[in-house]
Amino acid sequence: MSATSTLAMTHLVPLAKDLDENKVTPGVLGFIVFAVIGAAVWLLMKSMNKHMKRVNFEEAPEPGKAPATASAEGTKSEERTA
């Protein structure tokens, strides 16, 4: 053992002896709940990234350029009324 590990053990062993057996600790159930929440967050982030990759939008349309869907719909309605 190195000097630092021996020194660490001499400081940690008395702390372990001071541990009260009647104190409440999270234990296995706390770990399981934390792991489930962590897995749920990971899955939600994965799903969000997949959905965000599918989003396709134009941030700012160029001035003077009409969207193709609006002009196509306008000509169809004009043909019907004529």
N, C-alpha and C positions, 0 to 999 in steps of 0.2 A: 504494500500500500504506500501511496505517496504521502507526503506530509500534509497536503491540502485535504485529501480524503480522510486522513486520520483526524485532522482538526475539525472537519465538518461532522464526522461521526461523534466526536466528543461533545459537540454543541447540540446535535439533534437528538441524541439518546436521552438526555435529561428532559427535553421538551416532550418526547413521547411518553415519558413516565408521568408527566404532569397532566396528561390527557384524562379528563374525567369520563368514566364509562356511562354516566347518566346524561351526558350532553347529546342533543339531537344533531345528527349529521345527515347529509343527503342520501348517502348510501347507494345501493344498486338501483333503487327506484328513481332516484334523482338523476342518476346517469342515464337511465333508459329514457326518461322524459326529455332530457337535454339532447340526447342522440336523435330522438324522433323529431324534435323541433328543428334541429340542425339539418336532418335529411329532408324535411318538408321545405325549408327555406332553399336548400340546394335545388330541389326539384322545381320549385316555383321560379327560381332564377333561370334555370335551364329552359323552362317553358317560355318565359318572358323573352329570352334571347332569341328563341326560335320564332316567336311571333313578331318581334321587332325586325328581324331580317326580312320578313315578308312585306313589311310596310314600304310602300313606294309612293312618295309624294314629291311635289314640286314646291320648294320653299317659297319662292317669289316668282310669279309669272312675269314674263317680259312685257314691258309696256307696249301697247299697240298690237299685241298678238292675242287674238281671241282663242279661247280653248276650243279644241276640235269638236267636243261633244255638244257644246252650246250652239255652234254654228250649224252643225248637222241637224240638230233638232229644230232650229229656226227655219231651215229650208224645207223640212218635211211639213211643218205646220203651214207654211206659206203655200205649198203646193196643194194642200187639202182645201184651203179657203178659196183658191183661184178657180 
